[in-house]
Structures are given as C-alpha cells and as structure tokens.
Amino acid sequence: MTVSTTGAPIKVTLFDLDHTLIPVDSDYEWGVFTTTLGWNDAAEFDRRNQAYYQQYKAGTLDIHDYVRFATAAICRKGATESVAAHANFMRAVIQKALKSQALELVRQHQQAGDLVAIVTATNEFVTCPIAAAFGVAELIAINLVRDPASAWFTGEIDGTPSFREGKIVRVEQWLAQRALSLSGVESTFYSDSINDLPLLEKVTHPVATNPDERLRAIALERGWRILDLF
C-alpha cells in the first residue's frame, strides 16, 4: 500500500453527488429549471425526463442517449446564455440543497488530510459549480465533447462516462495521474445508488449514504456502513 511522507497509508475519499451530498438530482433539477425558462417543451421534456430518471434508478439507463437529451438545451443556447442560467440555477435551487451535515462531512475528510473527489454520473457543466460550492477541487464527472469551431459542447460524451463500472475506470485514471491506484490506497466511497455498486465493491470502505432500497438491502447483507445524512 502506498504511504505518505509520514508513513501512514494514503487515504482517498470519494463522494457521489446527487442524493448523496445533496438531497436532489442536480441534472433532473437543471432540466426542470431550464424548462421554466422556456428552453424545452414542458410536457415532452417532463415525460422524457421522468422516464430517464426511472431508468437510472432501475439501473437500465443508456447514458449516451441520456446525456444527448440532458445537454440538448445548452448546446442550442450556447455558452453565454447557458452559463448565466446556471448561475441563477445555483442561487435558486442548489444553494437550498447544500446541507450543513454534508458540507461538514466533506470538511472532516479534507481536514484529516484525505485526497477528496466528487465522482458523479452527471455532466461537467452542471456539476462543476456544485463541486466548487462544496470546496472540492477534484471533480470526476461526465466530460463532454466540445466543437472545435465554437469550443462549446456537442452533446456527446468525451472518453469513458463516469457511470456504473465507468466510475472505476475514471477513478483509476485520476489516481494514476498521481502515481496511485485503488489497490494501493485506503479508499472510502459514499454513494446512495445501486448504480454505484461496482465502485462501492472496489473501495476499502464502502458507505451506503441515503441508500436507495436495493443498495440498503445489499449494505445490510454485507455489513457495510449505512449513513443517512438526510
């Protein structure tokens, strides 16, 4: 196991975002928010958004199809209008979802000297300002392809999506940049979702956090820590 300069094992703490650190789904809420701005046909968007959300909870989501849908509005609107709208979204929706107990949990791991990252299946545009609000500089999110001409998003995923088994790939890539690996560190992962079972099984300390029904059952069966933040 890799150790620090003090001789102690290097500790890495990973957090899922939606329903783990915040009690909402940021991508879903962003879609609702942009619909109130008139960016989407309300009835059709709500129908598809609800369907994708149910697929996510069931573990059957086609992530590429979903990301095209979820980013279609910002791809149409362009950078200036999208960034301004997201700032309003942060004030109107996300600030209310930042709970003291979640902020304190992150701070505790940071103050303990852990290498902390948020690992989310939501795209980088939606989540980068949210990670910043938690004071977390390391964000592993779904990266988006940018059009070379406009330097703005195309709606396609760039590289491996940080979703299900892809979270392991992305975390290992992130650690490798620091000459580390999951097998060589003491790792903790907080998540609410059955979709994150692959990474939960890979870390040293899995923590089922506000877990959905399926994950809670697995955590109870395996003796994993269960944390109900909300």
Rosetta blueprint (number, residue, H / E / L):
1 M L
2 T L
3 V E
4 S L
5 T L
6 T L
7 G L
8 A L
9 P E
10 I L
11 K E
12 V E
13 T E
14 L E
15 F E
16 D L
17 L L
18 D E
19 H L
20 T L
21 L L
22 I E
23 P L
24 V L
25 D L
26 S H
27 D H
28 Y H
29 E H
30 W H
31 G H
32 V H
33 F H
34 T H
35 T H
36 T H
37 L L
38 G L
39 W L
40 N L
41 D L
42 A H
43 A H
44 E H
45 F H
46 D H
47 R H
48 R H
49 N H
50 Q H
51 A H
52 Y H
53 Y H
54 Q H
55 Q H
56 Y H
57 K H
58 A H
59 G L
60 T L
61 L L
62 D L
63 I H
64 H H
65 D H
66 Y H
67 V H
68 R H
69 F H
70 A H
71 T H
72 A H
73 A H
74 I H
75 C H
76 R H
77 K H
78 G L
79 A H
80 T H
81 E H
82 S H
83 V H
84 A H
85 A H
86 H H
87 A H
88 N H
89 F H
90 M H
91 R H
92 A H
93 V H
94 I H
95 Q H
96 K H
97 A H
98 L L
99 K L
100 S H
101 Q H
102 A H
103 L H
104 E H
105 L H
106 V H
107 R H
108 Q H
109 H H
110 Q H
111 Q H
112 A L
113 G L
114 D L
115 L E
116 V E
117 A E
118 I E
119 V E
120 T E
121 A E
122 T E
123 N E
124 E H
125 F H
126 V H
127 T H
128 C H
129 P H
130 I H
131 A H
132 A H
133 A H
134 F L
135 G L
136 V L
137 A L
138 E L
139 L E
140 I E
141 A E
142 I E
143 N L
144 L E
145 V E
146 R E
147 D L
148 P L
149 A L
150 S L
151 A L
152 W L
153 F E
154 T E
155 G E
156 E E
157 I E
158 D L
159 G L
160 T L
161 P L
162 S L
163 F L
164 R L
165 E H
166 G H
167 K H
168 I H
169 V H
170 R H
171 V H
172 E H
173 Q H
174 W H
175 L H
176 A H
177 Q L
178 R L
179 A L
180 L L
181 S L
182 L H
183 S H
184 G H
185 V L
186 E E
187 S E
188 T E
189 F E
190 Y E
191 S E
192 D L
193 S L
194 I H
195 N H
196 D H
197 L H
198 P H
199 L H
200 L H
201 E H
202 K H
203 V L
204 T L
205 H E
206 P E
207 V E
208 A E
209 T E
210 N L
211 P L
212 D L
213 E H
214 R H
215 L H
216 R H
217 A H
218 I H
219 A H
220 L H
221 E H
222 R H
223 G L
224 W L
225 R E
226 I E
227 L E
228 D L
229 L L
230 F L
